[in-house]
């Protein structure tokens, strides 16, 4: 696989997000001090001039100290704790109030995405949000433990988030849920524009993403399957099946411009979409059911799936020719 794809895949399987790099911000566990209240759309005026707001923004997730810090460390050691949805939404309100106070008049929009934004959260779900500000090139990520759970805020400049929404790569059906399925908390009109941008890109962008996924993942993957069968080294075959079934679900999503509700839902949702590659459903079911103990069965199914891919591409009007030429 190409260098860039190989580097991205571990991020994809971990969070299906190519936009977050925890390493960039270090491994420090922050216990963010979130204060204030108010409802989802309520505007809480921020004070101070723009320079002061910028200084506050740089300390959005401030470390706590003393007795409170010790209590937070103990809660971290216990792992995520069960929360009612109403309690989780109160934390969302606090984060909204904090962002409004920090960014004041340059705040454009706040969106809530992930399971909490789609009313699908469970007792141990985290909070995922984005905040858009009217500052060119702004791009930061904040992740912290607020006590019983984890919260994350993606901070974008207006230009940065629109540019990100225009990107179409082979993980688009999952990563762009952040833009297309977000619940607007502030700035509903801008979030409508963001949704339209995410799903309204030209067909050729989606076709190119599918071609890249087929060449870099499915074609290469079937070569690795054949190597495994030839060498009788089956140790990575189950992982290969999971990876190739995931990519099959992603190319179906790209072909239908369908954004999955969550990474965990892509297998089951993909089986409801029209015009799937041959053996796609059986491959997804094998992975979902954990039927990965018989190497010959795995290899034969992956071969049948691969055999149907060229015909499926032709039926979608996607030529593979660009992937068959030397690029230099």
matplotlib code that plots the C-alpha trace (Angstrom):
import matplotlib.pyplot as plt

x = [0.0, 1.1, 2.9, 0.2, -2.5, -0.4, 0.1, -3.6, -5.0, -4.2, -6.0, -8.9, -9.4, -9.0, -11.4, -12.1, -10.8, -7.9, -8.3, -7.2, -3.6, -3.3, 0.4, 0.4, -0.9, 1.0, -0.4, -1.3, -4.6, -6.5, -9.3, -11.0, -12.5, -15.9, -18.2, -21.5, -24.9, -27.7, -29.4, -28.1, -28.7, -28.4, -25.9, -23.7, -21.7, -17.9, -16.0, -12.8, -11.1, -10.0, -6.4, -7.8, -10.1, -7.2, -5.2, -8.2, -8.5, -5.0, -5.9, -9.3, -8.4, -6.6, -5.1, -6.6, -4.7, -4.7, -7.6, -9.8, -6.9, -6.5, -10.2, -10.0, -7.0, -8.9, -11.9, -9.5, -8.1, -11.6, -12.2, -15.4, -18.4, -22.1, -24.0, -27.7, -28.1, -29.5, -26.3, -24.2, -26.2, -25.6, -21.9, -22.5, -24.2, -21.2, -18.8, -21.0, -21.0, -17.2, -16.7, -19.0, -17.1, -13.7, -14.4, -17.1, -17.8, -15.6, -17.7, -19.4, -20.9, -20.9, -21.9, -22.4, -21.6, -21.0, -23.5, -24.5, -25.3, -27.5, -29.4, -27.7, -25.4, -25.2, -24.1, -20.4, -20.4, -18.2, -18.9, -17.7, -18.1, -16.7, -16.4, -16.0, -14.4, -13.9, -10.1, -8.3, -6.3, -7.4, -7.1, -6.7, -8.0, -8.8, -9.5, -9.9, -11.6, -14.3, -14.8, -17.0, -16.3, -14.3, -15.0, -13.4, -13.7, -12.4, -11.6, -11.7, -11.4, -14.3, -12.0, -10.4, -13.6, -15.1, -11.8, -12.0, -15.6, -14.6, -12.1, -13.1, -10.9, -11.8, -12.8, -15.2, -18.4, -17.3, -15.1, -17.6, -20.3, -18.8, -19.9, -23.0, -24.7, -23.9, -26.6, -26.3, -26.0, -24.9, -24.9, -27.5, -27.2, -23.5, -23.9, -26.5, -23.8, -21.3, -23.6, -24.3, -20.5, -19.7, -22.1, -22.1, -18.7, -18.2, -18.7, -15.1, -13.8, -15.8, -14.7, -11.1, -11.5, -13.0, -10.2, -7.6, -9.3, -9.6, -5.9, -4.4, -6.5, -8.6, -6.1, -3.1, -5.1, -5.9, -2.2, -1.5, -4.3, -2.6, 0.7, -0.8, -2.3, 0.9, 3.1, 0.6, 1.0, -2.6, -1.8, -3.0, -5.9, -8.7, -7.4, -7.1, -10.8, -11.9, -9.9, -11.1, -14.8, -14.5, -13.0, -15.8, -18.4, -16.5, -16.5, -20.2, -20.8, -18.7, -20.7, -24.0, -22.7, -23.9, -22.5, -22.6, -24.1, -21.0, -17.9, -19.6, -22.7, -20.9, -21.1, -24.9, -25.8, -23.7, -25.8, -28.9, -27.5, -28.2, -25.8, -23.2, -20.2, -20.7, -20.2, -20.2, -23.0, -21.5, -18.1, -19.6, -21.6, -18.5, -16.7, -19.8, -20.4, -16.7, -16.7, -12.9, -11.5, -11.2, -8.5, -9.6, -13.2, -11.9, -9.6, -12.2, -14.7, -12.2, -11.3, -14.9, -15.4, -12.3, -13.5, -16.7, -15.0, -14.1, -17.6, -19.0, -16.7, -17.8, -21.5, -20.8, -19.2, -15.8, -12.9, -9.8, -7.5, -5.9, -4.7, -3.1, -0.7, 2.7, 2.4, 5.8]
y = [0.0, 3.5, 5.3, 7.8, 5.1, 2.8, 5.6, 6.5, 3.1, 2.7, 6.0, 4.8, 1.6, 3.4, 6.3, 6.5, 10.0, 11.3, 14.7, 14.0, 13.4, 13.0, 12.9, 16.5, 17.7, 15.2, 12.4, 14.6, 13.8, 17.0, 17.5, 20.4, 23.0, 23.6, 26.1, 27.8, 26.6, 27.4, 25.5, 24.2, 27.4, 29.9, 32.7, 33.5, 36.7, 36.5, 39.3, 41.1, 42.1, 39.7, 39.4, 38.3, 35.8, 34.4, 34.0, 32.2, 30.0, 28.7, 27.5, 26.0, 22.7, 23.9, 21.4, 21.2, 21.2, 20.2, 18.2, 18.5, 17.3, 14.3, 13.4, 13.7, 11.4, 8.8, 9.0, 8.5, 5.4, 4.0, 4.4, 5.8, 5.8, 5.3, 8.5, 9.2, 11.0, 14.1, 14.3, 14.0, 16.8, 19.0, 18.7, 19.6, 22.7, 23.6, 23.1, 25.3, 28.0, 27.8, 28.0, 31.0, 32.7, 32.0, 32.9, 35.6, 37.5, 35.3, 32.2, 31.0, 27.6, 24.7, 21.2, 18.0, 14.8, 11.1, 9.0, 11.8, 14.1, 11.4, 10.5, 7.1, 7.4, 4.7, 5.1, 5.0, 7.1, 10.1, 13.7, 14.8, 18.4, 20.9, 24.7, 27.0, 30.4, 33.3, 33.0, 31.9, 28.6, 27.8, 24.1, 22.4, 19.4, 19.1, 15.9, 15.6, 13.7, 15.8, 13.4, 10.4, 10.5, 11.9, 14.9, 16.1, 19.5, 20.0, 23.7, 24.9, 28.2, 28.8, 28.2, 25.1, 23.2, 24.0, 22.8, 19.6, 19.0, 19.2, 16.4, 13.0, 10.0, 6.3, 6.8, 9.6, 7.6, 7.6, 10.6, 13.0, 12.1, 14.9, 17.4, 15.8, 14.4, 17.0, 18.5, 22.3, 23.9, 27.3, 28.6, 26.3, 28.1, 27.5, 23.9, 23.5, 24.9, 22.5, 19.5, 20.6, 21.0, 17.5, 15.6, 17.9, 17.2, 16.2, 12.5, 12.2, 12.8, 9.8, 7.7, 8.5, 7.6, 4.3, 3.6, 4.3, 2.0, -0.8, -0.6, 0.2, -2.1, -4.7, -5.6, -5.5, -7.4, -10.3, -10.6, -10.9, -13.5, -15.6, -15.2, -16.5, -19.5, -20.3, -19.9, -21.6, -18.6, -17.9, -15.6, -12.4, -13.8, -12.9, -9.3, -9.2, -10.3, -7.7, -5.0, -6.0, -6.2, -2.7, -1.3, -3.0, -1.3, 2.0, 1.8, 1.0, 4.1, 6.2, 4.9, 5.7, 9.0, 7.4, 8.5, 5.9, 6.7, 5.4, 3.3, 0.4, 0.6, 0.5, -3.3, -3.6, -0.3, -1.1, -4.3, -2.2, -0.1, -0.7, -2.4, -4.0, -6.0, -9.8, -11.6, -8.3, -9.3, -12.7, -11.1, -8.6, -11.3, -13.5, -10.7, -9.6, -13.2, -13.9, -16.8, -16.4, -19.7, -21.6, -20.2, -21.9, -20.6, -17.0, -17.2, -18.6, -15.9, -13.1, -14.5, -14.6, -11.1, -9.9, -11.7, -9.5, -6.2, -5.4, -6.0, -4.0, -1.0, -1.2, -1.2, 2.0, 3.6, 3.8, 3.1, 1.5, 2.6, 5.5, 2.9, 0.7, 3.3, 4.1, 7.5, 8.8]
z = [0.0, -0.5, 2.3, 3.2, 3.3, 5.5, 8.0, 8.2, 8.7, 12.4, 13.0, 11.0, 12.9, 16.2, 15.7, 12.0, 12.1, 10.1, 11.7, 15.3, 16.2, 20.0, 19.7, 18.5, 21.8, 24.0, 26.2, 29.1, 30.7, 31.2, 33.7, 31.9, 34.0, 32.3, 33.9, 33.2, 32.1, 29.7, 27.0, 23.7, 21.6, 24.4, 23.7, 26.6, 26.0, 26.3, 27.9, 27.1, 23.9, 21.1, 22.5, 25.9, 24.2, 22.3, 25.5, 27.1, 24.1, 24.5, 28.0, 27.2, 28.9, 32.0, 34.4, 37.8, 41.1, 44.7, 46.2, 43.1, 40.9, 43.2, 42.9, 39.1, 39.0, 41.1, 38.8, 35.8, 37.5, 37.8, 34.0, 32.4, 34.7, 33.8, 33.1, 32.3, 29.0, 30.8, 32.9, 29.7, 28.1, 31.1, 30.5, 26.8, 28.0, 30.2, 27.3, 25.0, 27.7, 28.1, 24.3, 24.1, 26.9, 25.4, 21.8, 22.1, 18.9, 16.7, 17.4, 14.3, 15.2, 17.6, 16.6, 18.6, 16.7, 17.4, 19.3, 21.7, 18.8, 17.2, 20.4, 20.3, 23.3, 25.9, 29.6, 28.8, 25.6, 25.3, 24.1, 20.7, 19.5, 17.1, 17.4, 14.4, 14.8, 12.4, 12.4, 9.3, 9.5, 13.1, 13.8, 17.2, 19.0, 22.7, 24.5, 28.3, 31.1, 32.8, 35.7, 34.8, 31.1, 28.2, 26.0, 22.8, 21.0, 17.5, 17.0, 13.4, 11.6, 9.2, 6.2, 7.8, 8.4, 5.0, 3.4, 5.5, 4.5, 0.8, 1.2, -0.1, 0.6, 1.2, 4.8, 3.9, 4.8, 8.5, 9.0, 7.5, 9.9, 12.0, 9.4, 7.8, 10.9, 13.5, 15.7, 15.6, 19.0, 17.8, 14.2, 12.6, 9.2, 9.0, 9.9, 7.1, 4.8, 6.2, 5.5, 2.0, 1.4, 2.7, 0.5, -2.5, -4.0, -7.6, -8.7, -9.7, -6.2, -5.0, -8.0, -7.3, -3.6, -4.6, -7.1, -4.4, -1.9, -4.4, -5.5, -2.1, 0.1, -1.8, -4.6, -2.3, 0.4, -1.9, -2.7, 1.1, 1.4, -1.4, 0.3, 3.6, 1.9, 0.0, 3.1, 5.4, 7.8, 8.8, 11.8, 10.1, 8.0, 10.3, 10.6, 6.8, 6.5, 8.9, 7.1, 3.6, 4.7, 6.2, 3.0, 1.0, 3.3, 2.7, -1.1, -1.0, 1.1, -1.3, -4.3, -2.6, -0.9, 2.3, 5.6, 8.3, 11.7, 13.4, 12.7, 14.5, 12.3, 8.9, 8.4, 9.1, 7.4, 4.3, 3.8, 3.4, 0.6, -3.1, -5.6, -3.3, -4.5, -4.8, -1.5, 0.4, 2.7, 3.4, 4.1, 6.6, 8.3, 8.7, 10.5, 12.6, 13.7, 14.4, 11.9, 11.4, 12.6, 9.3, 7.0, 3.8, 4.2, 4.8, 1.8, -0.6, 0.4, 0.0, -3.5, -4.5, -3.3, -5.2, -8.4, -8.4, -7.8, -11.5, -12.6, -9.7, -10.6, -14.3, -13.1, -11.1, -14.1, -12.4, -14.7, -13.0, -15.8, -13.8, -11.3, -14.0, -15.4, -14.1, -12.4, -13.3]

ax = plt.figure().add_subplot(projection="3d")
ax.plot(x, y, z, "-o")
ax.set_aspect("equal")
plt.show()
